[in-house]
Amino acid sequence: MAHFAELDSENVVKRVVVIHNNESPTEEAGINFLKNLYGADTNWKQTSYNTFGGVHYTDGSYTVPSEDQSKAFRMNYAGVNFTYNEEKDAFILPQPFPSWTLNESTCQWEAPIAYPGVWGSDVEGKYVWNEETQSWDDYPKE
C-alpha cells in the first residue's frame, strides 16, 4: 500500500490516504490517480509509513531499523497538521511546546532537556514535559 498526504496552500497536511500499489507504481502515478479522484487542484506528496526521524523501520513500532535505508524518505510519516517543508523535502510535526527546537538532521522536535527514559521502551510515557518549569515530570498517577 502507498500513503499520500494532501497539502493545503500553506503545505499543511489536510489528510493522509492509502491507495493500492497498483495505482501508484511511482509517486507521480499515485498523485495523478489522486488528482483524478479528488480534483485536479489538489496537492499530494507521498509519505513513508515506516519512516521516523529520517530512519526507515521494519514496522510501525519504530524499534528495528530496516536494512534498506533507501526506503526512508521525507523524514517522517505525515499526519494531519504536519507541515511539508519543501527545502528539506520533509514532513515536520507541529511544534509541541515553544521551548522545543527542531533537530535539523532528523526533523524531530527536541526538548531543552533530554527525555529521562528511553523512547520506545517500557518507560515511555512515564514522564511528561512541563513547559512552565522546563522539566520532565513524573506522569500523574491515577
Rosetta constraint file for C-alpha pairs under 8 A:
AtomPair CA 1 CA 18 HARMONIC 6.41 0.50
AtomPair CA 1 CA 19 HARMONIC 5.82 0.50
AtomPair CA 1 CA 20 HARMONIC 4.82 0.50
AtomPair CA 1 CA 21 HARMONIC 5.11 0.50
AtomPair CA 2 CA 18 HARMONIC 5.54 0.50
AtomPair CA 2 CA 19 HARMONIC 5.34 0.50
AtomPair CA 2 CA 20 HARMONIC 6.14 0.50
AtomPair CA 2 CA 21 HARMONIC 5.78 0.50
AtomPair CA 2 CA 24 HARMONIC 6.84 0.50
AtomPair CA 2 CA 46 HARMONIC 7.51 0.50
AtomPair CA 2 CA 47 HARMONIC 7.90 0.50
AtomPair CA 2 CA 48 HARMONIC 7.90 0.50
AtomPair CA 3 CA 16 HARMONIC 6.70 0.50
AtomPair CA 3 CA 17 HARMONIC 5.70 0.50
AtomPair CA 3 CA 18 HARMONIC 4.54 0.50
AtomPair CA 3 CA 19 HARMONIC 6.49 0.50
AtomPair CA 3 CA 46 HARMONIC 5.85 0.50
AtomPair CA 3 CA 47 HARMONIC 5.54 0.50
AtomPair CA 3 CA 48 HARMONIC 6.66 0.50
AtomPair CA 3 CA 49 HARMONIC 6.86 0.50
AtomPair CA 4 CA 16 HARMONIC 5.50 0.50
AtomPair CA 4 CA 17 HARMONIC 5.40 0.50
AtomPair CA 4 CA 18 HARMONIC 6.42 0.50
AtomPair CA 4 CA 19 HARMONIC 7.96 0.50
AtomPair CA 4 CA 30 HARMONIC 7.99 0.50
AtomPair CA 4 CA 44 HARMONIC 6.30 0.50
AtomPair CA 4 CA 45 HARMONIC 5.53 0.50
AtomPair CA 4 CA 46 HARMONIC 4.22 0.50
AtomPair CA 4 CA 47 HARMONIC 5.50 0.50
AtomPair CA 5 CA 13 HARMONIC 6.08 0.50
AtomPair CA 5 CA 14 HARMONIC 7.28 0.50
AtomPair CA 5 CA 15 HARMONIC 5.79 0.50
AtomPair CA 5 CA 16 HARMONIC 4.33 0.50
AtomPair CA 5 CA 17 HARMONIC 6.48 0.50
AtomPair CA 5 CA 44 HARMONIC 5.52 0.50
AtomPair CA 5 CA 45 HARMONIC 5.36 0.50
AtomPair CA 5 CA 46 HARMONIC 6.15 0.50
AtomPair CA 5 CA 47 HARMONIC 6.61 0.50
AtomPair CA 5 CA 78 HARMONIC 6.49 0.50
AtomPair CA 5 CA 79 HARMONIC 7.63 0.50
AtomPair CA 6 CA 13 HARMONIC 5.63 0.50
AtomPair CA 6 CA 14 HARMONIC 5.53 0.50
AtomPair CA 6 CA 15 HARMONIC 5.49 0.50
AtomPair CA 6 CA 16 HARMONIC 6.26 0.50
AtomPair CA 6 CA 17 HARMONIC 7.99 0.50
AtomPair CA 6 CA 42 HARMONIC 7.05 0.50
AtomPair CA 6 CA 43 HARMONIC 5.63 0.50
AtomPair CA 6 CA 44 HARMONIC 4.56 0.50
AtomPair CA 6 CA 45 HARMONIC 6.70 0.50
AtomPair CA 7 CA 11 HARMONIC 4.98 0.50
AtomPair CA 7 CA 12 HARMONIC 5.25 0.50
AtomPair CA 7 CA 13 HARMONIC 4.55 0.50
AtomPair CA 7 CA 14 HARMONIC 5.65 0.50
AtomPair CA 7 CA 15 HARMONIC 7.67 0.50
AtomPair CA 7 CA 42 HARMONIC 7.57 0.50
AtomPair CA 7 CA 43 HARMONIC 5.39 0.50
AtomPair CA 7 CA 44 HARMONIC 6.00 0.50
AtomPair CA 7 CA 45 HARMONIC 7.64 0.50
AtomPair CA 7 CA 84 HARMONIC 7.75 0.50
AtomPair CA 8 CA 12 HARMONIC 5.43 0.50
AtomPair CA 8 CA 13 HARMONIC 6.47 0.50
AtomPair CA 8 CA 14 HARMONIC 6.38 0.50
AtomPair CA 8 CA 42 HARMONIC 7.97 0.50
AtomPair CA 8 CA 43 HARMONIC 7.03 0.50
AtomPair CA 11 CA 83 HARMONIC 5.71 0.50
AtomPair CA 11 CA 84 HARMONIC 5.32 0.50
AtomPair CA 11 CA 85 HARMONIC 7.40 0.50
AtomPair CA 12 CA 80 HARMONIC 7.71 0.50
AtomPair CA 12 CA 81 HARMONIC 5.59 0.50
AtomPair CA 12 CA 82 HARMONIC 5.75 0.50
AtomPair CA 12 CA 83 HARMONIC 4.44 0.50
AtomPair CA 12 CA 84 HARMONIC 6.26 0.50
AtomPair CA 13 CA 78 HARMONIC 7.30 0.50
AtomPair CA 13 CA 79 HARMONIC 6.54 0.50
AtomPair CA 13 CA 80 HARMONIC 5.02 0.50
AtomPair CA 13 CA 81 HARMONIC 5.05 0.50
AtomPair CA 13 CA 82 HARMONIC 5.40 0.50
AtomPair CA 13 CA 83 HARMONIC 6.07 0.50
AtomPair CA 13 CA 84 HARMONIC 7.25 0.50
AtomPair CA 14 CA 80 HARMONIC 5.43 0.50
AtomPair CA 14 CA 81 HARMONIC 6.47 0.50
AtomPair CA 15 CA 79 HARMONIC 7.02 0.50
AtomPair CA 15 CA 80 HARMONIC 5.40 0.50
AtomPair CA 16 CA 78 HARMONIC 7.16 0.50
AtomPair CA 16 CA 79 HARMONIC 6.56 0.50
AtomPair CA 16 CA 80 HARMONIC 7.07 0.50
AtomPair CA 19 CA 23 HARMONIC 6.74 0.50
AtomPair CA 19 CA 24 HARMONIC 7.35 0.50
AtomPair CA 19 CA 30 HARMONIC 7.82 0.50
AtomPair CA 20 CA 24 HARMONIC 6.80 0.50
AtomPair CA 21 CA 25 HARMONIC 5.82 0.50
AtomPair CA 23 CA 29 HARMONIC 6.73 0.50
AtomPair CA 23 CA 30 HARMONIC 5.83 0.50
AtomPair CA 23 CA 33 HARMONIC 6.60 0.50
AtomPair CA 24 CA 28 HARMONIC 7.53 0.50
AtomPair CA 24 CA 29 HARMONIC 5.07 0.50
AtomPair CA 24 CA 30 HARMONIC 4.01 0.50
AtomPair CA 24 CA 31 HARMONIC 7.76 0.50
AtomPair CA 24 CA 33 HARMONIC 7.62 0.50
AtomPair CA 25 CA 29 HARMONIC 6.44 0.50
AtomPair CA 25 CA 30 HARMONIC 7.18 0.50
AtomPair CA 26 CA 30 HARMONIC 6.33 0.50
AtomPair CA 27 CA 31 HARMONIC 6.14 0.50
AtomPair CA 27 CA 45 HARMONIC 7.70 0.50
AtomPair CA 27 CA 46 HARMONIC 6.24 0.50
AtomPair CA 28 CA 32 HARMONIC 6.16 0.50
AtomPair CA 29 CA 33 HARMONIC 6.16 0.50
AtomPair CA 30 CA 34 HARMONIC 6.22 0.50
AtomPair CA 31 CA 35 HARMONIC 6.07 0.50
AtomPair CA 31 CA 44 HARMONIC 5.97 0.50
AtomPair CA 31 CA 45 HARMONIC 7.33 0.50
AtomPair CA 32 CA 36 HARMONIC 6.19 0.50
AtomPair CA 33 CA 37 HARMONIC 6.28 0.50
AtomPair CA 34 CA 38 HARMONIC 5.78 0.50
AtomPair CA 34 CA 39 HARMONIC 7.52 0.50
AtomPair CA 34 CA 44 HARMONIC 7.79 0.50
AtomPair CA 35 CA 39 HARMONIC 4.74 0.50
AtomPair CA 35 CA 40 HARMONIC 4.71 0.50
AtomPair CA 35 CA 41 HARMONIC 7.23 0.50
AtomPair CA 35 CA 42 HARMONIC 6.12 0.50
AtomPair CA 35 CA 43 HARMONIC 7.87 0.50
AtomPair CA 36 CA 40 HARMONIC 6.36 0.50
AtomPair CA 38 CA 42 HARMONIC 6.87 0.50
AtomPair CA 47 CA 73 HARMONIC 7.26 0.50
AtomPair CA 47 CA 74 HARMONIC 6.60 0.50
AtomPair CA 47 CA 76 HARMONIC 7.59 0.50
AtomPair CA 47 CA 77 HARMONIC 5.55 0.50
AtomPair CA 47 CA 78 HARMONIC 6.03 0.50
AtomPair CA 48 CA 71 HARMONIC 7.75 0.50
AtomPair CA 48 CA 72 HARMONIC 6.86 0.50
AtomPair CA 48 CA 73 HARMONIC 6.39 0.50
AtomPair CA 48 CA 74 HARMONIC 7.34 0.50
AtomPair CA 48 CA 76 HARMONIC 7.13 0.50
AtomPair CA 48 CA 77 HARMONIC 5.25 0.50
AtomPair CA 48 CA 78 HARMONIC 7.78 0.50
AtomPair CA 49 CA 60 HARMONIC 7.23 0.50
AtomPair CA 49 CA 77 HARMONIC 5.16 0.50
AtomPair CA 49 CA 78 HARMONIC 7.93 0.50
AtomPair CA 50 CA 56 HARMONIC 5.54 0.50
AtomPair CA 50 CA 57 HARMONIC 5.32 0.50
AtomPair CA 50 CA 58 HARMONIC 6.90 0.50
AtomPair CA 50 CA 59 HARMONIC 5.91 0.50
AtomPair CA 50 CA 60 HARMONIC 5.55 0.50
AtomPair CA 50 CA 62 HARMONIC 7.26 0.50
AtomPair CA 50 CA 72 HARMONIC 7.73 0.50
AtomPair CA 50 CA 77 HARMONIC 6.82 0.50
AtomPair CA 51 CA 55 HARMONIC 5.43 0.50
AtomPair CA 51 CA 56 HARMONIC 4.33 0.50
AtomPair CA 51 CA 57 HARMONIC 6.22 0.50
AtomPair CA 51 CA 62 HARMONIC 7.96 0.50
AtomPair CA 51 CA 72 HARMONIC 5.50 0.50
AtomPair CA 51 CA 73 HARMONIC 6.86 0.50
AtomPair CA 51 CA 74 HARMONIC 7.92 0.50
AtomPair CA 51 CA 75 HARMONIC 6.31 0.50
AtomPair CA 51 CA 76 HARMONIC 5.19 0.50
AtomPair CA 51 CA 77 HARMONIC 5.62 0.50
AtomPair CA 52 CA 56 HARMONIC 6.56 0.50
AtomPair CA 52 CA 57 HARMONIC 7.76 0.50
AtomPair CA 52 CA 62 HARMONIC 7.11 0.50
AtomPair CA 52 CA 75 HARMONIC 6.00 0.50
AtomPair CA 52 CA 76 HARMONIC 4.43 0.50
AtomPair CA 52 CA 77 HARMONIC 6.33 0.50
AtomPair CA 53 CA 75 HARMONIC 5.29 0.50
AtomPair CA 53 CA 76 HARMONIC 5.68 0.50
AtomPair CA 53 CA 106 HARMONIC 4.43 0.50
AtomPair CA 53 CA 107 HARMONIC 6.14 0.50
AtomPair CA 53 CA 108 HARMONIC 6.06 0.50
AtomPair CA 54 CA 72 HARMONIC 6.16 0.50
AtomPair CA 54 CA 73 HARMONIC 6.76 0.50
AtomPair CA 54 CA 74 HARMONIC 7.18 0.50
AtomPair CA 54 CA 75 HARMONIC 3.96 0.50
AtomPair CA 54 CA 76 HARMONIC 6.36 0.50
AtomPair CA 54 CA 105 HARMONIC 7.85 0.50
AtomPair CA 54 CA 106 HARMONIC 5.46 0.50
AtomPair CA 54 CA 107 HARMONIC 7.63 0.50
AtomPair CA 55 CA 65 HARMONIC 6.78 0.50
AtomPair CA 55 CA 69 HARMONIC 6.79 0.50
AtomPair CA 55 CA 72 HARMONIC 5.68 0.50
AtomPair CA 55 CA 75 HARMONIC 7.13 0.50
AtomPair CA 56 CA 65 HARMONIC 5.82 0.50
AtomPair CA 56 CA 66 HARMONIC 5.69 0.50
AtomPair CA 56 CA 68 HARMONIC 7.78 0.50
AtomPair CA 56 CA 69 HARMONIC 5.72 0.50
AtomPair CA 56 CA 71 HARMONIC 6.19 0.50
AtomPair CA 56 CA 72 HARMONIC 4.60 0.50
AtomPair CA 56 CA 73 HARMONIC 7.93 0.50
AtomPair CA 57 CA 61 HARMONIC 7.81 0.50
AtomPair CA 57 CA 62 HARMONIC 5.52 0.50
AtomPair CA 57 CA 63 HARMONIC 6.89 0.50
AtomPair CA 57 CA 64 HARMONIC 5.51 0.50
AtomPair CA 57 CA 65 HARMONIC 4.11 0.50
AtomPair CA 57 CA 66 HARMONIC 4.75 0.50
AtomPair CA 58 CA 62 HARMONIC 7.52 0.50
AtomPair CA 58 CA 64 HARMONIC 5.84 0.50
AtomPair CA 58 CA 65 HARMONIC 5.91 0.50
AtomPair CA 58 CA 66 HARMONIC 4.96 0.50
AtomPair CA 59 CA 64 HARMONIC 7.51 0.50
AtomPair CA 61 CA 120 HARMONIC 7.88 0.50
AtomPair CA 62 CA 120 HARMONIC 7.62 0.50
AtomPair CA 63 CA 120 HARMONIC 6.91 0.50
AtomPair CA 65 CA 69 HARMONIC 7.96 0.50
AtomPair CA 73 CA 90 HARMONIC 7.66 0.50
AtomPair CA 74 CA 88 HARMONIC 7.93 0.50
AtomPair CA 74 CA 89 HARMONIC 5.44 0.50
AtomPair CA 74 CA 90 HARMONIC 4.00 0.50
AtomPair CA 74 CA 91 HARMONIC 5.82 0.50
AtomPair CA 75 CA 89 HARMONIC 7.86 0.50
AtomPair CA 75 CA 90 HARMONIC 5.17 0.50
AtomPair CA 75 CA 91 HARMONIC 6.25 0.50
AtomPair CA 75 CA 92 HARMONIC 7.88 0.50
AtomPair CA 75 CA 106 HARMONIC 6.54 0.50
AtomPair CA 75 CA 107 HARMONIC 6.51 0.50
AtomPair CA 76 CA 90 HARMONIC 6.82 0.50
AtomPair CA 76 CA 91 HARMONIC 5.50 0.50
AtomPair CA 76 CA 92 HARMONIC 6.82 0.50
AtomPair CA 76 CA 107 HARMONIC 7.64 0.50
AtomPair CA 77 CA 91 HARMONIC 6.91 0.50
AtomPair CA 78 CA 82 HARMONIC 6.25 0.50
AtomPair CA 78 CA 91 HARMONIC 5.71 0.50
AtomPair CA 78 CA 92 HARMONIC 7.61 0.50
AtomPair CA 78 CA 93 HARMONIC 7.90 0.50
AtomPair CA 79 CA 93 HARMONIC 7.63 0.50
AtomPair CA 81 CA 93 HARMONIC 7.37 0.50
AtomPair CA 81 CA 94 HARMONIC 6.73 0.50
AtomPair CA 82 CA 91 HARMONIC 6.27 0.50
AtomPair CA 82 CA 92 HARMONIC 5.41 0.50
AtomPair CA 82 CA 93 HARMONIC 4.60 0.50
AtomPair CA 82 CA 94 HARMONIC 5.63 0.50
AtomPair CA 83 CA 91 HARMONIC 5.59 0.50
AtomPair CA 83 CA 92 HARMONIC 5.22 0.50
AtomPair CA 83 CA 93 HARMONIC 6.58 0.50
AtomPair CA 83 CA 94 HARMONIC 7.17 0.50
AtomPair CA 84 CA 89 HARMONIC 7.07 0.50
AtomPair CA 84 CA 90 HARMONIC 5.69 0.50
AtomPair CA 84 CA 91 HARMONIC 4.48 0.50
AtomPair CA 84 CA 92 HARMONIC 6.32 0.50
AtomPair CA 85 CA 89 HARMONIC 5.59 0.50
AtomPair CA 85 CA 90 HARMONIC 5.29 0.50
AtomPair CA 85 CA 91 HARMONIC 6.24 0.50
AtomPair CA 85 CA 92 HARMONIC 7.21 0.50
AtomPair CA 86 CA 90 HARMONIC 6.87 0.50
AtomPair CA 90 CA 107 HARMONIC 7.26 0.50
AtomPair CA 91 CA 107 HARMONIC 7.66 0.50
AtomPair CA 92 CA 107 HARMONIC 5.96 0.50
AtomPair CA 92 CA 108 HARMONIC 6.96 0.50
AtomPair CA 93 CA 108 HARMONIC 7.28 0.50
AtomPair CA 93 CA 109 HARMONIC 7.73 0.50
AtomPair CA 95 CA 100 HARMONIC 7.07 0.50
AtomPair CA 95 CA 109 HARMONIC 6.57 0.50
AtomPair CA 96 CA 100 HARMONIC 7.14 0.50
AtomPair CA 96 CA 109 HARMONIC 7.53 0.50
AtomPair CA 97 CA 131 HARMONIC 6.89 0.50
AtomPair CA 99 CA 111 HARMONIC 6.83 0.50
AtomPair CA 99 CA 112 HARMONIC 6.72 0.50
AtomPair CA 99 CA 131 HARMONIC 7.32 0.50
AtomPair CA 99 CA 134 HARMONIC 7.98 0.50
AtomPair CA 100 CA 109 HARMONIC 5.96 0.50
AtomPair CA 100 CA 110 HARMONIC 5.23 0.50
AtomPair CA 100 CA 111 HARMONIC 4.59 0.50
AtomPair CA 100 CA 112 HARMONIC 6.09 0.50
AtomPair CA 101 CA 109 HARMONIC 5.45 0.50
AtomPair CA 101 CA 110 HARMONIC 5.40 0.50
AtomPair CA 101 CA 111 HARMONIC 6.75 0.50
AtomPair CA 101 CA 112 HARMONIC 7.55 0.50
AtomPair CA 102 CA 107 HARMONIC 6.06 0.50
AtomPair CA 102 CA 108 HARMONIC 5.72 0.50
AtomPair CA 102 CA 109 HARMONIC 4.51 0.50
AtomPair CA 102 CA 110 HARMONIC 6.23 0.50
AtomPair CA 103 CA 107 HARMONIC 5.32 0.50
AtomPair CA 103 CA 108 HARMONIC 5.46 0.50
AtomPair CA 103 CA 109 HARMONIC 6.05 0.50
AtomPair CA 103 CA 110 HARMONIC 6.64 0.50
AtomPair CA 104 CA 108 HARMONIC 7.61 0.50
AtomPair CA 110 CA 114 HARMONIC 7.60 0.50
AtomPair CA 111 CA 115 HARMONIC 7.54 0.50
AtomPair CA 112 CA 134 HARMONIC 7.47 0.50
AtomPair CA 113 CA 134 HARMONIC 7.74 0.50
AtomPair CA 113 CA 135 HARMONIC 6.90 0.50
AtomPair CA 113 CA 136 HARMONIC 7.94 0.50
AtomPair CA 115 CA 127 HARMONIC 7.99 0.50
AtomPair CA 115 CA 136 HARMONIC 7.12 0.50
AtomPair CA 116 CA 127 HARMONIC 7.76 0.50
AtomPair CA 116 CA 136 HARMONIC 7.45 0.50
AtomPair CA 117 CA 121 HARMONIC 7.92 0.50
AtomPair CA 117 CA 123 HARMONIC 6.02 0.50
AtomPair CA 117 CA 124 HARMONIC 6.69 0.50
AtomPair CA 118 CA 123 HARMONIC 6.69 0.50
AtomPair CA 118 CA 124 HARMONIC 6.57 0.50
AtomPair CA 119 CA 123 HARMONIC 7.60 0.50
AtomPair CA 119 CA 124 HARMONIC 5.48 0.50
AtomPair CA 120 CA 124 HARMONIC 5.87 0.50
AtomPair CA 125 CA 139 HARMONIC 7.03 0.50
AtomPair CA 126 CA 138 HARMONIC 5.97 0.50
AtomPair CA 126 CA 139 HARMONIC 5.03 0.50
AtomPair CA 127 CA 136 HARMONIC 5.84 0.50
AtomPair CA 127 CA 137 HARMONIC 5.34 0.50
AtomPair CA 127 CA 138 HARMONIC 4.60 0.50
AtomPair CA 127 CA 139 HARMONIC 4.72 0.50
AtomPair CA 128 CA 136 HARMONIC 5.49 0.50
AtomPair CA 128 CA 137 HARMONIC 5.35 0.50
AtomPair CA 128 CA 138 HARMONIC 6.44 0.50
AtomPair CA 128 CA 139 HARMONIC 5.66 0.50
AtomPair CA 129 CA 134 HARMONIC 7.31 0.50
AtomPair CA 129 CA 135 HARMONIC 6.02 0.50
AtomPair CA 129 CA 136 HARMONIC 4.66 0.50
AtomPair CA 129 CA 137 HARMONIC 6.28 0.50
AtomPair CA 130 CA 134 HARMONIC 5.57 0.50
AtomPair CA 130 CA 135 HARMONIC 5.37 0.50
AtomPair CA 130 CA 136 HARMONIC 5.91 0.50
AtomPair CA 130 CA 137 HARMONIC 6.47 0.50
AtomPair CA 131 CA 135 HARMONIC 6.98 0.50
